[in-house]
């Protein structure tokens, strides 16, 4: 089992920034999802294992940046210009092949709250 350790959530005012991190035990394709109360879990951002290609939900494009530190086996989500609509529990997940259809490993989630 791959262990993912999330950190970086907190309370921030609208327009502020937070940086989430997800530390893994190796190199994996990784993704960030989020889930707000009463809503479905939604995709936020992804980084591939082999190509380092990145992907973003339309709602966060231009504001969020996903990146990887290979030496630390850690993926980051830099969140700028935060909006109240970004309030959610953020989860990282991982898989060992870019083309695999399933995210096999999940972090514990970290709460992000954006006040207006």
C-alpha positions as CSV (number, residue, x, y, z in Angstrom):
1,X,0.0,0.0,0.0
2,X,1.3,3.4,-1.0
3,X,1.0,5.9,1.8
4,X,0.1,9.5,1.0
5,X,0.5,12.3,3.6
6,X,-1.4,15.5,3.0
7,X,-0.8,18.8,4.6
8,X,-1.3,22.6,4.0
9,X,-5.0,23.2,4.4
10,X,-6.3,26.0,6.5
11,X,-8.4,29.1,6.7
12,X,-7.7,32.0,4.3
13,X,-9.5,35.1,3.2
14,X,-10.7,35.5,-0.4
15,X,-7.8,36.5,-2.6
16,X,-5.3,34.8,-0.5
17,X,-3.1,31.7,-1.1
18,X,-2.5,28.3,0.3
19,X,0.0,25.5,-0.7
20,X,-1.1,21.9,-0.3
21,X,1.4,19.1,-0.3
22,X,1.1,15.4,-0.7
23,X,4.1,13.2,0.1
24,X,4.3,9.7,-1.4
25,X,6.7,6.8,-1.1
26,X,7.7,6.9,-4.8
27,X,7.0,8.5,-8.1
28,X,3.3,8.3,-9.2
29,X,0.8,10.0,-11.3
30,X,-1.1,12.2,-8.8
31,X,-4.3,14.1,-8.7
32,X,-6.1,16.5,-6.5
33,X,-9.8,16.2,-5.9
34,X,-12.1,18.3,-3.7
35,X,-15.5,17.8,-2.1
36,X,-17.6,20.6,-0.7
37,X,-20.6,19.9,1.7
38,X,-23.6,18.6,-0.3
39,X,-21.6,18.4,-3.5
40,X,-20.1,15.6,-5.6
41,X,-16.3,15.1,-5.4
42,X,-14.7,17.0,-8.3
43,X,-11.5,16.9,-10.2
44,X,-9.1,19.8,-9.5
45,X,-5.7,19.0,-11.0
46,X,-3.5,16.2,-12.2
47,X,0.2,15.6,-12.9
48,X,1.3,12.5,-14.9
49,X,4.0,10.1,-13.7
50,X,6.1,9.9,-16.8
51,X,5.5,13.0,-18.9
52,X,4.8,15.5,-16.0
53,X,2.0,16.8,-18.1
54,X,-0.5,18.8,-16.0
55,X,-4.2,19.2,-16.2
56,X,-6.6,21.6,-14.5
57,X,-10.3,21.9,-14.0
58,X,-11.7,25.0,-15.8
59,X,-12.7,26.5,-12.4
60,X,-9.1,26.7,-11.2
61,X,-7.1,27.4,-14.4
62,X,-4.9,30.4,-14.0
63,X,-5.1,30.3,-10.2
64,X,-3.8,26.8,-9.2
65,X,-0.5,25.2,-10.1
66,X,0.4,21.6,-9.6
67,X,4.1,20.6,-9.4
68,X,6.3,17.8,-8.3
69,X,9.5,17.6,-6.3
70,X,11.0,14.3,-7.4
71,X,13.7,14.3,-4.7
72,X,11.0,14.4,-2.0
73,X,8.4,12.3,-3.8
74,X,6.0,15.2,-3.1
75,X,3.4,16.9,-5.2
76,X,2.2,20.4,-4.4
77,X,-0.9,22.4,-5.3
78,X,-0.3,26.1,-5.1
79,X,-3.6,27.8,-4.8
80,X,-3.7,31.6,-5.5
81,X,-6.5,34.1,-5.8
82,X,-8.7,31.8,-3.7
83,X,-12.5,32.2,-3.8
84,X,-15.1,31.1,-1.3
85,X,-16.2,28.6,-3.9
86,X,-12.9,26.8,-3.4
87,X,-13.9,25.8,0.1
88,X,-13.8,22.1,0.3
89,X,-11.9,19.1,1.7
90,X,-9.0,18.5,-0.7
91,X,-7.8,15.0,-1.4
92,X,-4.7,13.8,-3.2
93,X,-4.7,10.4,-4.9
94,X,-2.1,8.4,-6.8
95,X,-1.6,5.6,-9.3
96,X,1.5,3.9,-10.6
97,X,0.7,4.2,-14.4
98,X,-0.5,7.3,-16.2
99,X,-3.0,5.3,-18.3
100,X,-4.5,3.3,-15.4
101,X,-8.2,4.1,-15.1
102,X,-8.3,4.0,-11.3
103,X,-6.7,6.1,-8.6
104,X,-5.5,3.4,-6.2
105,X,-4.1,5.3,-3.3
106,X,-5.7,8.2,-1.4
107,X,-4.6,10.7,1.2
108,X,-6.6,11.6,4.3
109,X,-7.9,14.9,3.0
110,X,-7.2,18.5,4.2
111,X,-9.8,21.2,4.8
112,X,-9.5,24.4,2.9
113,X,-11.8,27.2,4.0
114,X,-11.9,30.6,2.1
115,X,-13.8,33.4,3.8
116,X,-15.4,36.3,2.0
